Amino acid sequence: MVLSKRCSGKLHRFLVILGAELISKVVILTGSPHNPGMSKQLADAFEKGALEAENEVYRYDAGLQGKTQPFYLQMEKGSGTEVGIQDDDLIEKEVIPKLLEADVVVLVSSMYYFGINAQLKTVIDRFYNYNHELKDKHSVVLITGYGSQDDLAAIKLQMQKLQDYMRWPSLGDVYADDSWNEAKLAGFTKEAYLIGKKS
């Protein structure tokens, strides 16, 4: 029997006693167009840990899709009203269904002008039509930036607000400052791997 790790504590212990195999469905969304890049290193490390823990992992690298996968946001229809544009693209056909099934959502970005990069933001904006269905999962945020922890404060606030709004309690987040520093980045990479292992 294969069941989600994200069941209640009592049920989880009962299933462990019965010998049930517990897995998590993990979706990793990355935004960086740099390959290889610093945030990709965090994503790779987390994914390695999650796979070693025998979780089911789906990864979508938004920043590496090129012009073949355009992103569509929302349009205004009338004064003060918004409607989601129904699309027939990879995000609608594949990414959103994986997100709906997921137990854990992992958001990965490098810092751009004190926020996440546009490629990841456009995917997050596509949550709009599925807000209620996407609630109550677990989450991990992995961010890299060339600045200090103080420079990362705005992006940290943004991501924590998103986690709160979506009711996605964190399993552990990494805000990797001074990511140009290879020794320091290695420590953050190990942290991401260990979070993946326990996801």
Secondary structure, 3 states (H helix, E strand, C coil): CEEECCCCHHHHHHHHHHCCEEECEEEEEECCCCCCCHHHHHHHHHHHHHHHCCCEEEEEEHHHCHHHCCCCCEEECCCCCEEECCCCCHHHHHHHHHHHHCCEEEEEEECECCECCHHHHHHHHHHHHHCCCCCCCEEEEEEECCCCCCCCHHHHHHHHHHHHHHCCCECCCEEECCCCCHHHHHHHHHHHHHHHHHC
